[in-house]
Amino acid sequence: MTEARHEAHERASWAELFFDLVLVFAVTQAAHVPVVEQSWTAVGQTVLLLAIMWWSWVGTTLTVHGIEDSDRQRIFLFACGLCVFVIAITAPHAFTGYGPPLILAVAHLVLRLLLWDAMRRKGSFARAGTLGNVFNPYTVTVISALLLVGAAVAPPGGIRNGLWIIAVLLAFAGPALLARRLGAVQFGATHLPERFGTFVIIALGEMVASVGSEAAQANLGVVSWGSVVLTFVLGCGLWWLYFAYGFSAVEHSLRTNQVRGTVVRDVLSYGHVILVIGLVLVSVGARTMVEDPTAIPHGVTGYLLPLGAALYVAAFCFTRWRMFGAATVGRATGATVLAALAVAAPLLPEIVMLALVTAILLALNGYEHWTVTTGRPLLLLRRAAA
């Protein structure tokens, strides 16, 4: 397969980057929910909001993938961006009242209809016409969007939350249930890794922005400034885990895999949403550690920093298993240690937890750097089990 055949352009267009800017605001809005109401319910609602935002971004990205930049494509992206903008504005109130939830649900439905129509008209955007015109992942997401409209008019609480969960699970199940059709689609190997890497940068940027805005409003002492520095170093460690080795592994897998649709589904669509959710949880947890870093956390947010970091590292274990058949021992161990550390969150001062999580990530990066630069093979779980 030649790249010229499958990719009209190798880099993101300016219209795509503008669309991404809307997602920056959307992610910030979703991350704000557990800050206002510190409960596991709020955390779950944030995950659901991130899920529909992510899946909307994935659908739009795949729809315009491989299409030459044109006025028609730009207008399409702007229309999708407007829908996401409305979703972002109403996101903090998606589970309370009736007006904002209904506006969010309608905007999401309009976006899904735009994507479905673009797919249906084979000559307009994606080569997604190979998915079939009647029942495909785009059709499934329209049904999922209709469920969200039903959730918006349902009473707030258990029924609404339940409909949201069903709608999100249905949308994410579409590519898995229709894997054979997805495997027939021709995907390029340069444009998509860059696009998904961009979303990781967006999630990392949310951590920098949220902690920075909190620090700018607080009267920081010496210890608080130490937590600010540690948070930035933590962000660098998270960046290194993805962009030093993970990004090139995704590119290599997409180029060499005979069925690129499998990589797009499992590694990019499913694997990367775990990365993004992990990063947003880290962002929410780190934000609370700036103003009073010596305090012992008593709320839910005290667990989120190590828990989000564990989820982020564990996502690499899943993606590497789907790409190459086995996870590395180093990242599996790191994810396990971070998850165990989350149990100790209510017992340790916030800055101690921040320092421990940062140290674990730096140690993992240092170990991988030493392994690669000395030419040693990465230890794999498959080999360890043997």
C-alpha positions as CSV (number, residue, x, y, z in Angstrom):
1,M,0.0,0.0,0.0
2,T,1.4,3.4,-0.9
3,E,0.8,6.5,1.2
4,A,-0.1,8.6,-1.8
5,R,-3.0,6.4,-2.5
6,H,-4.5,6.6,1.0
7,E,-3.6,10.1,2.2
8,A,-4.5,13.3,0.5
9,H,-2.4,15.3,3.0
10,E,0.0,14.2,5.7
11,R,-0.5,17.0,8.1
12,A,-3.5,18.5,9.8
13,S,-5.2,21.3,7.9
14,W,-5.6,24.7,9.5
15,A,-9.4,24.1,9.7
16,E,-8.8,20.9,11.6
17,L,-6.6,22.7,14.1
18,F,-9.3,25.3,14.5
19,F,-11.7,22.5,15.2
20,D,-9.3,21.2,17.8
21,L,-9.3,24.6,19.6
22,V,-13.0,24.1,20.3
23,L,-12.1,20.7,21.9
24,V,-9.7,22.5,24.2
25,F,-12.6,24.4,25.6
26,A,-14.8,21.3,25.7
27,V,-12.3,19.3,27.7
28,T,-11.9,22.2,30.1
29,Q,-15.6,22.3,30.7
30,A,-15.8,18.6,31.3
31,A,-12.9,18.7,33.7
32,H,-14.7,21.4,35.7
33,V,-17.6,19.2,36.8
34,P,-15.8,17.2,39.6
35,V,-14.1,20.5,40.8
36,V,-17.5,22.0,41.5
37,E,-19.1,18.9,43.0
38,Q,-16.5,16.6,44.5
39,S,-18.1,13.2,44.3
40,W,-17.7,9.9,42.4
41,T,-21.0,10.7,40.6
42,A,-19.4,13.9,39.3
43,V,-16.3,12.0,38.2
44,G,-18.5,9.5,36.4
45,Q,-20.4,12.3,34.7
46,T,-17.1,13.8,33.6
47,V,-16.1,10.5,32.1
48,L,-19.4,10.3,30.2
49,L,-19.0,13.9,28.9
50,L,-15.4,13.2,27.8
51,A,-16.6,10.1,26.1
52,I,-19.1,11.8,23.8
53,M,-16.7,14.7,23.2
54,W,-14.0,12.2,22.3
55,W,-16.3,10.1,20.0
56,S,-17.5,13.3,18.3
57,W,-13.9,14.3,17.6
58,V,-13.0,10.8,16.4
59,G,-16.0,10.7,14.1
60,T,-15.2,14.1,12.6
61,T,-11.5,13.3,12.2
62,L,-12.1,10.0,10.4
63,T,-14.8,11.6,8.2
64,V,-12.4,14.2,6.8
65,H,-9.3,11.9,6.8
66,G,-7.7,11.5,3.4
67,I,-9.7,14.4,1.8
68,E,-8.0,17.3,0.2
69,D,-8.4,20.6,2.0
70,S,-11.2,22.5,0.3
71,D,-13.8,25.2,1.1
72,R,-16.5,22.4,1.4
73,Q,-14.4,20.5,3.9
74,R,-13.7,23.7,5.9
75,I,-17.4,24.6,6.1
76,F,-18.2,21.0,7.2
77,L,-15.5,21.3,10.0
78,F,-16.9,24.7,11.1
79,A,-20.4,23.2,11.3
80,C,-19.1,20.3,13.4
81,G,-17.1,22.8,15.5
82,L,-20.2,24.8,16.2
83,C,-22.0,21.7,17.5
84,V,-19.1,20.8,19.8
85,F,-19.0,24.4,21.0
86,V,-22.6,24.2,22.0
87,I,-22.0,20.9,23.7
88,A,-19.0,22.3,25.6
89,I,-21.0,25.4,26.8
90,T,-23.8,23.2,28.2
91,A,-21.6,20.3,29.5
92,P,-21.4,21.5,33.1
93,H,-25.2,21.4,33.3
94,A,-25.8,18.2,31.3
95,F,-27.1,16.3,34.3
96,T,-29.2,19.0,36.0
97,G,-32.4,20.7,34.9
98,Y,-33.9,20.3,31.4
99,G,-32.9,23.3,29.2
100,P,-29.1,22.9,28.9
101,P,-29.3,19.1,28.7
102,L,-31.7,19.3,25.8
103,I,-29.6,21.8,24.0
104,L,-26.6,19.6,24.5
105,A,-28.4,16.5,23.2
106,V,-29.8,18.3,20.2
107,A,-26.4,19.7,19.3
108,H,-24.9,16.3,19.6
109,L,-27.6,14.8,17.4
110,V,-27.1,17.4,14.7
111,L,-23.4,16.7,14.7
112,R,-24.0,12.9,14.4
113,L,-26.5,13.5,11.5
114,L,-23.8,15.7,9.8
115,L,-21.3,12.9,10.1
116,W,-23.7,10.2,9.0
117,D,-24.7,12.3,5.9
118,A,-21.1,12.9,5.0
119,M,-20.4,9.2,5.2
120,R,-23.5,8.3,3.2
121,R,-22.6,10.5,0.3
122,K,-19.6,8.5,-1.0
123,G,-18.3,11.3,-3.2
124,S,-18.3,14.0,-0.5
125,F,-15.9,13.2,2.3
126,A,-14.5,9.9,3.6
127,R,-14.1,6.7,1.8
128,A,-16.3,5.6,4.6
129,G,-18.8,4.6,2.0
130,T,-17.2,1.2,2.2
131,L,-18.8,0.8,5.6
132,G,-22.2,0.4,4.0
133,N,-24.9,2.9,3.6
134,V,-27.6,1.4,5.9
135,F,-26.1,0.1,9.1
136,N,-22.6,1.1,10.2
137,P,-20.8,2.8,13.2
138,Y,-22.1,6.2,12.0
139,T,-25.7,4.9,12.1
140,V,-25.1,3.5,15.6
141,T,-23.9,6.9,16.9
142,V,-27.1,8.5,15.5
143,I,-29.1,6.0,17.5
144,S,-26.9,6.7,20.5
145,A,-27.5,10.5,20.1
146,L,-31.3,9.9,20.1
147,L,-30.9,8.2,23.4
148,L,-29.2,11.3,24.8
149,V,-32.2,13.3,23.7
150,G,-34.3,10.9,25.7
151,A,-32.0,11.3,28.6
152,A,-32.3,15.1,28.4
153,V,-36.1,15.0,29.0
154,A,-35.8,12.2,31.6
155,P,-35.9,13.2,35.3
156,P,-32.4,14.1,36.6
157,G,-30.8,11.4,38.6
158,G,-30.7,7.6,38.1
159,I,-32.8,7.4,35.0
160,R,-30.9,10.2,33.2
161,N,-27.5,8.8,34.2
162,G,-28.5,5.3,33.1
163,L,-29.6,6.5,29.7
164,W,-26.3,8.4,29.3
165,I,-24.3,5.2,30.2
166,I,-26.3,3.1,27.7
167,A,-25.9,5.8,24.9
168,V,-22.1,6.0,25.4
169,L,-21.7,2.2,25.6
170,L,-23.7,1.8,22.4
171,A,-21.7,4.4,20.5
172,F,-18.4,2.8,21.6
173,A,-19.7,-0.7,20.7
174,G,-20.4,0.2,17.1
175,P,-16.9,-0.3,15.7
176,A,-16.4,-3.5,17.7
177,L,-19.7,-5.0,16.5
178,L,-19.0,-3.9,12.9
179,A,-15.3,-4.7,12.9
180,R,-15.4,-6.5,9.5
181,R,-16.8,-3.4,7.7
182,L,-14.3,-1.2,9.4
183,G,-11.5,-3.4,8.3
184,A,-12.4,-2.7,4.7
185,V,-11.7,1.0,5.0
186,Q,-8.4,2.3,3.8
187,F,-6.6,4.5,6.3
188,G,-3.4,6.5,5.9
189,A,-0.5,6.0,8.3
190,T,0.8,9.6,8.7
191,H,-2.2,11.9,9.2
192,L,-4.1,9.9,11.8
193,P,-1.2,9.4,14.4
194,E,-0.6,13.2,14.3
195,R,-4.3,13.9,14.8
196,F,-4.6,11.6,17.8
197,G,-1.4,12.8,19.2
198,T,-2.8,16.3,19.0
199,F,-5.7,15.3,21.3
200,V,-3.2,14.0,23.8
201,I,-1.5,17.4,23.8
202,I,-4.9,19.0,24.3
203,A,-5.5,16.8,27.4
204,L,-2.0,17.6,28.7
205,G,-2.6,21.3,28.1
206,E,-5.7,21.1,30.3
207,M,-3.5,20.0,33.2
208,V,-1.2,23.0,32.7
209,A,-4.0,25.4,32.2
210,S,-6.1,24.3,35.2
211,V,-3.1,24.1,37.7
212,G,-1.8,27.4,36.3
213,S,-5.2,29.2,36.7
214,E,-5.6,27.9,40.2
215,A,-2.0,29.0,41.1
216,A,-2.6,32.5,39.6
217,Q,-5.6,33.0,41.9
218,A,-4.0,31.7,45.1
219,N,-1.6,33.3,47.5
220,L,1.3,30.8,47.1
221,G,3.8,30.0,49.7
222,V,7.1,28.2,49.3
223,V,5.5,24.7,49.5
224,S,2.8,25.7,47.1
225,W,5.4,26.8,44.6
226,G,7.1,23.4,45.1
227,S,3.8,21.7,44.1
228,V,3.6,23.9,41.0
229,V,7.1,22.9,39.9
230,L,6.3,19.2,40.6
231,T,3.1,19.4,38.6
232,F,5.0,20.8,35.6
233,V,7.6,18.0,35.9
234,L,4.8,15.5,36.2
235,G,3.3,16.9,32.9
236,C,6.7,16.5,31.3
237,G,6.9,12.8,32.5
238,L,3.4,12.1,31.1
239,W,4.4,13.8,27.8
240,W,7.6,11.7,27.6
241,L,5.7,8.4,28.0
242,Y,3.7,9.1,24.9
243,F,5.8,11.1,22.6
244,A,9.2,9.7,23.2
245,Y,8.3,6.1,22.3
246,G,4.5,5.6,22.2
247,F,3.8,7.9,19.2
248,S,6.4,6.3,17.0
249,A,5.1,2.8,17.9
250,V,1.6,3.8,16.8
251,E,3.0,5.1,13.5
252,H,5.0,1.9,12.9
253,S,2.0,-0.3,13.7
254,L,-0.3,1.6,11.4
255,R,2.2,1.4,8.6
256,T,2.9,-2.3,9.0
257,N,-0.4,-3.8,10.0
258,Q,-2.2,-5.4,7.1
259,V,-5.6,-4.4,8.5
260,R,-5.2,-0.8,9.5
261,G,-8.8,-0.6,10.6
262,T,-8.0,-2.7,13.6
263,V,-5.3,-0.3,14.8
264,V,-7.6,2.7,14.2
265,R,-10.3,1.0,16.2
266,D,-8.4,-0.6,19.1
267,V,-5.3,1.6,19.5
268,L,-6.4,5.1,18.3
269,S,-10.2,5.1,19.1
270,Y,-10.4,2.9,22.2
271,G,-6.9,3.1,23.6
272,H,-6.5,6.8,23.3
273,V,-9.8,7.6,25.0
274,I,-8.3,5.8,28.1
275,L,-5.2,8.0,27.8
276,V,-7.3,11.2,27.6
277,I,-9.5,10.2,30.5
278,G,-6.5,9.4,32.6
279,L,-4.9,12.8,31.8
280,V,-8.1,14.7,32.7
281,L,-8.3,12.9,36.0
282,V,-4.7,13.8,36.7
283,S,-5.6,17.4,35.8
284,V,-8.5,17.5,38.3
285,G,-6.4,15.9,41.0
286,A,-3.4,18.1,40.5
287,R,-5.5,21.3,40.6
288,T,-6.5,20.7,44.2
289,M,-2.9,20.3,45.3
290,V,-1.8,23.9,44.7
291,E,-3.4,26.1,47.3
292,D,-2.9,23.8,50.4
293,P,-0.4,21.1,49.4
294,T,0.4,20.0,53.0
295,A,-3.3,19.1,53.7
296,I,-4.5,15.5,53.9
297,P,-7.2,15.0,51.2
298,H,-10.6,14.0,52.4
299,G,-12.6,14.2,49.2
300,V,-12.8,12.2,46.0
301,T,-10.4,14.4,44.2
302,G,-7.6,13.2,46.4
303,Y,-7.7,9.8,44.7
304,L,-7.7,11.2,41.1
305,L,-4.0,12.1,40.6
306,P,-2.6,8.6,41.2
307,L,-5.7,6.9,39.8
308,G,-5.5,9.0,36.6
309,A,-1.8,8.4,36.2
310,A,-2.4,4.6,36.7
311,L,-5.1,4.6,34.0
312,Y,-2.8,6.6,31.6
313,V,0.1,4.1,32.0
314,A,-2.2,1.1,31.8
315,A,-3.6,2.4,28.5
316,F,-0.1,1.9,27.0
317,C,-0.2,-1.7,28.1
318,F,-3.5,-2.2,26.2
319,T,-2.4,-0.4,23.1
320,R,0.9,-2.2,22.9
321,W,-0.8,-5.6,23.4
322,R,-3.2,-4.7,20.5
323,M,-0.2,-3.5,18.3
324,F,2.5,-6.1,19.0
325,G,0.9,-8.8,21.1
326,A,2.4,-8.1,24.5
327,A,2.6,-5.2,27.1
328,T,6.0,-4.3,28.6
329,V,6.8,-5.3,32.1
330,G,8.0,-1.8,33.0
331,R,4.7,0.0,32.2
332,A,2.5,-2.8,33.6
333,T,4.5,-2.5,36.9
334,G,4.3,1.2,36.8
335,A,0.5,1.1,36.4
336,T,0.2,-1.4,39.2
337,V,2.3,0.7,41.6
338,L,0.3,3.8,40.8
339,A,-3.0,2.1,41.3
340,A,-1.8,0.8,44.7
341,L,-0.6,4.3,45.6
342,A,-4.2,5.6,45.0
343,V,-5.3,3.4,48.0
344,A,-2.9,5.5,50.2
345,A,-4.3,8.8,49.0
346,P,-6.3,9.6,52.2
347,L,-3.3,9.0,54.4
348,L,-0.6,11.2,52.8
349,P,-0.3,15.0,52.4
350,E,-1.1,16.1,48.9
351,I,2.4,17.2,48.0
352,V,3.8,13.9,49.1
353,M,1.4,12.1,46.8
354,L,2.3,14.5,44.0
355,A,6.0,13.8,44.6
356,L,5.6,10.1,44.7
357,V,3.5,10.0,41.4
358,T,6.1,12.2,39.7
359,A,9.0,10.1,41.0
360,I,7.3,6.9,39.7
361,L,6.8,8.4,36.2
362,L,10.3,9.7,36.1
363,A,11.7,6.4,37.1
364,L,9.7,4.6,34.5
365,N,10.9,7.0,31.8
366,G,14.5,6.7,33.0
367,Y,14.3,2.9,32.9
368,E,12.9,2.9,29.4
369,H,15.5,5.4,28.2
370,W,18.3,3.3,29.7
371,T,16.9,0.2,28.1
372,V,16.6,1.7,24.7
373,T,19.9,3.6,24.6
374,T,21.9,0.5,25.8
375,G,20.3,-1.7,23.2
376,R,18.6,-4.0,25.7
377,P,15.3,-5.7,24.7
378,L,12.2,-4.5,26.5
379,L,10.9,-7.1,28.9
380,L,7.5,-8.3,27.9
381,L,4.7,-9.8,30.0
382,R,4.4,-12.7,27.6
383,R,8.1,-13.6,28.1
384,A,7.8,-13.1,31.8
385,A,4.9,-15.5,32.0
386,A,6.9,-18.1,30.0
